[in-house]
Amino acid sequence: MGPGPHPVHPGARHQHKAGAAGPHQRLLGWLDTGTHTWFWDSTTKTTKERLWPAVGNCSSAMRWISRYYCFRGNQFLRFDPVTGHVDPKYPRDVRDYFMSCPDRGHAHRNATHRGDDRCSPDLVLTALLSDNHGATYAFRGTHYWRLDTSRDGWHSWPIDHQWSHGPSAVDAAFSWDDKLYLIQGTQVYIFLTKAGYTLVDNYPKQLEKELGSPHGISLDAVDATFVCPGTSRLHVMAGRKLWWLDLSLGAQGPWTELPWPHEKVDAALCTEKSLGPNSCSASGLGLYIVHGPHVYCYKDVEKLVSAKALPQPQSVNSLLGCHRSRGS
């Protein structure tokens, strides 16, 4: 967890707690009396009670970058807004995370952590992902960055903070039909996205059982995947090969190979959302192809498969708010 903004100053014991609806929540606010917690659901216009013994009484609370925090004096804990679950490593001291105090601070002690080294020229992303709520992520190793919340600062987070019981690292990812797919090796994890990220029962499963495979080929690994908005076509990249398949047909659907100019890629994303000042999708649909320190932009899949040579690359660090020269 990285440093955060200053929390609301603790107030009276019986106090309204301001909230904000996140991409997976309909919560606008709550009232905590110490033994009972009520939520106001802005969609259904109803009040709902929650019994969260692990959370207990909060003198103040807030949501920050889709994380929910309860404060008790100079201590805080992070909780799941659906279940009320609190990780055993909490509570923690506010002075180490939410304010600058001499000789204290989690972020200062871990400034050289490779998960936070987003502006390194050696940065290699392993996957890109945008879900149906507009949240966009970049993965590296055991951590990820949220790309669409840069106004709140750049912070890398452990994958299990967002996807509990998910993979330790992500090799490829995509979203489709209110579900999010995380691939590690030959395993695929599927999460529902309607109320946070909830792992579907009996997952992970073998990738071939879920998606099938190219005729006569057994895939040992996948380099990248993407689905463009509004379609059911999954594009899969492995080595020098590019295929597409129709997700609506399930594992029995055929895989069709396509031509393309890349020898290998590390990550891919097809989105209508702008990512940074030199975004591939600044004026509509854009396709990002990442290999090593470079990002290659295409307008759509047709431009990718018809290309005879690679376009001028951008720096992959630009996706993470780092200012590096074009093509460096």
N, C-alpha and C positions, 0 to 999 in steps of 0.2 A: 504494500500500500504506500502510495506516495504522499507528499504533503498536501494539505487541503486548505480551503478557506476557513476563516474564523467561524466557529459555530455561533448560533444564537445564544446570547447570554442567558444562563439559567434563570428561570422566573419562579413563580409560585408553584406549589405542589399541584394544585388543580388549575391546569392551564391548557388552552387550546394550542396545538402544535401545528404550525403552518406546514403545508406540503405542496408538492407539485406533481402532476401526472406524468409519469415516465412513459417510455414507448410501450411497456407491457402492463401498465397500471391505470386504473381509473380513479385512484385516490386523489382527493383534493385536500383533505385535512383530517385531523383526528383530535379526540378529547381523551385524556388519560387522567383517571381519578386515583391512580396508585394501585388499584386492584382490578379495574376493568378498563378496557380500551375500546373505543367506538370509532368506526370509520364512516365517512360520508362518501357514498358512491355517486359520483356526478352523472353517471350514465343512467342508472336505474332510479336515481333520486331517493335512495333508501339509506338508512343507517344500519351498520352491521357491527356486531360486537365480536371482539377477538379476545381469547384467553391465551396470553403469551407469558407463561411463568418465567421463561428464560430471559425475556426482555425486561420484565418488571416495570418499575416506575421510572420514567424519564423526565428530568427537569427541563429538557429541550430536545428537539429532534429535527433532522433535516434529510433531504435527498441531495446527493451530489454525484454526478456522472453515473446515474442509475444505481447508486448504492445508498442504502438507508442506514442512518446512524442515530443512536440513542445516547444522550449525554447525561452523566450523573456527576455533577461537580467537575473535577479535573480528570475524570475517566470517561471512556466512551466504549461502545460496542457496535458492531455492524450486524444487522439482522435481515432475515429474509422477509420481505413484506407480504408474502403469501402464507408462509407457514409459521413465522415467528422464530425460526431456528436461529441460534447464535452459535458461532464456531467456538470450540473450547479455548482457543487462544485469546479470547477476549474475556474481561475488559482490558483496555490499554490506556496509556496516559496521553491525554490530549496534547501535552507539551512536546511530545515526540513526533506529532503528526500534523497538527493544525495551527501551529504558531511557531515563531522563531524564538527559541530560548537558548541562552549561552550554554555550550557544552551538552546540548541535547539535540535530538532530531534523528529520526529514522532515515530520512532522505539523505542527510549529510553523511551518515555512516555507510550508506550503500550507493553513493554516487557513481562508483565504478562498476556497478553490477551490469553485466553484459546485456540484460534485458532492457536497461534504460539507455543503452548506447545507440540511440536512434540516428545520430548524425555521423556515425563512423563510416569512413569510406569502404569498410569491409562488411557493412551490413548486408545480409542476405535474408530476404523474407521467404517464408515457406508456404504462405497461403494468404489470400485476400478473401473477404466475405462481406456481403451486404444483405441484411435480413429484410423481411417484408415490412418492418417498422421504420426502415431507413437507417438503422444503426450499421456502421461500417467498421470493419476490423482488419488489422494486419497482424499476422502471426510470425513469430520467430522463436524457435526453441520451445521452452515451456511457458513463454509469456505472449501477451498480445497488447496492441495499442488500439484505442478507439479513435478513429480518424475523423469523426464528425463532431467531436466535442472539444476541438482545440482551444476554444475560448476559455475553457476551464483548465488549460495547461496540458502538457504532454506527460502522460503517465503510463508506464507499462505495468501490467497486472498478471499474476499467475492465471493460467487457463482455468484452473479449478475454482477460481473466484466467481466466474460467470457460468461455467458449465460443469456443475457438480457431477461426479462419477463419469466424467468424459475422458477423452484421451489425455495423456501426459504431454503430447506434442501434436501438432496438426500439419499433415503433409498436403492436404487439399481440402477445400470446403466449398459449399454452395447452398443456396436456399431455394425452396420450391414448395408451393401449396401449403403455406403456413407451417412448414417444417424446415429445420436447419440440419445439414449433413456435415459432420466432421469426420475426415478420413485420416487414419494413422496406419501406415503399412497396408495390410490387406483387410483391416477392420473398419467398419463404418458405424458411427454413432449418430442416431437421429434424435433430435430434440424438437418438441412442440414449442411454438413461439407465442401462443395466445395469452399465456399468463406467466411471464418470465420464460426461462428455458428449462423445460422438463424432459428428462431422458425417457424415451419410449420404452415400455416394458420389453424385456428380453433382448435388449441391445447392450453391447455391440454385436454385430453379425459379420460374417464374411462378406466382403465387397461383392464377390461374384454371385452370391445367393441373393443379394439385394438388387444388383444392377445387371447381372449377366456378364458377358465378356465378349470380346471380338472373336469371330469364328476361327477356331483352331489355335487361339492364343490364351494362355493363362497369365494374367497380370500379377507380377510380384510386387509392383509398386505403381503408384500414380503420382505424377509430378504436379498436376494442376487440374482444376475443373472450374466450369462456370455455366450459369444459366442466365440468359438475357431476360430482362423484365417482360412479363406478359407471354412467355413461351414455356413449353414443357421440354424443350430441347436441351439436354445436358451435353456439354462438350468436355471430352476427357483427353488429357495430354499425358503421354508417357514416352520419354525419349524423343525420337524424331517423329512419332506418330501422333495424329490428331483424329479423333472419332467424334461422331455425334450419335445420340440415341434418344428415343422418345420416352420420357419418364412415365407417361400415362400408360405405356404398354407393359410396364413392370420388367422383371428379369428376363422375360421371353422375347423382348423386343430386339430387333437387329441393331448391330453397331455398323455405322457407315463411315469409312475412312475418307478424310478430306486432305487435299494438298495444302501446304502452308510453308512459309520460308524459314521457320525456326528449327534449329538443331536440337534445342532443349530449352525448357522454361522452368521457373521455380514457383510461379504463382500467376493467377489470372482473375480478372473481375470484369463483368459486363454490367454497367449501371448507367442510369440517367442522372445520377447525383454528381455534382462537381466536387473534385478532390484536389484542392490546392489551386494556386494562381495559374498554373500551366496544365489545367485539367484536360484529360482526354475527352471528358463529357461536359465541357463548358457550355455547349449549345445543343443539348440533346443526348442521345445514346452515345456511349463511349466504351471501348474495349481496351483494358489495360493488360499487357503481357509483360511479366517481370522475369528477367534473367540476370542473376548476379546484381551488380550495382545499377542496372539500366531498366527503365520502363519504356515500352514501345506502345504507341498509341495507334488505334485503328478506329474508324467511325463505326464499324459493325463487323459481323462475321464475314460478310461478302467481301469486304475490303481485305480482311485477313487472308482468306483462302485464294484470293486473286493476286495477292502481292508476289512479286518475283524477287524482291530484295527487302531487307529490313529498313524501316523508316528511321529517321534521325532519333536517337534515344534521348530521354530525359533521365535525370538522376532519381533513383528510387528514394533517396532521402527527401526529395521534394514532397512526397506523399506524407511525410512525417514532420512537415514544417521546417525543414532545414534548407537554407539558402545556398544552393550550389549551382554552378553554371550549367547551362544546357549541354548535354552530351558529355559532361565530365565524368 
